Amino acid sequence: MQERLTDDLPEPLPGSYVDDNLRNTYSDRLFKAWLLDDSPVIIYVLIEHKNGMCLSLTV
């Protein structure tokens, strides 16, 4: 997919599709980008995160 996108930075869009009950462990972001043929495309990113310290992920 990357080779079909322009080099322009994606534009952040407002909105979220994560249910209120899941917001403690999930975040999401929407972006608008452009394909080389000038067609718009929406990119959705879903991020799972943990609250608190995870001992297996120590730095």
Helices and strands as residue ranges (DSSP letters): G 2-4, E 11-13, G 20-22, E 26-34, E 40-48, G 55-57
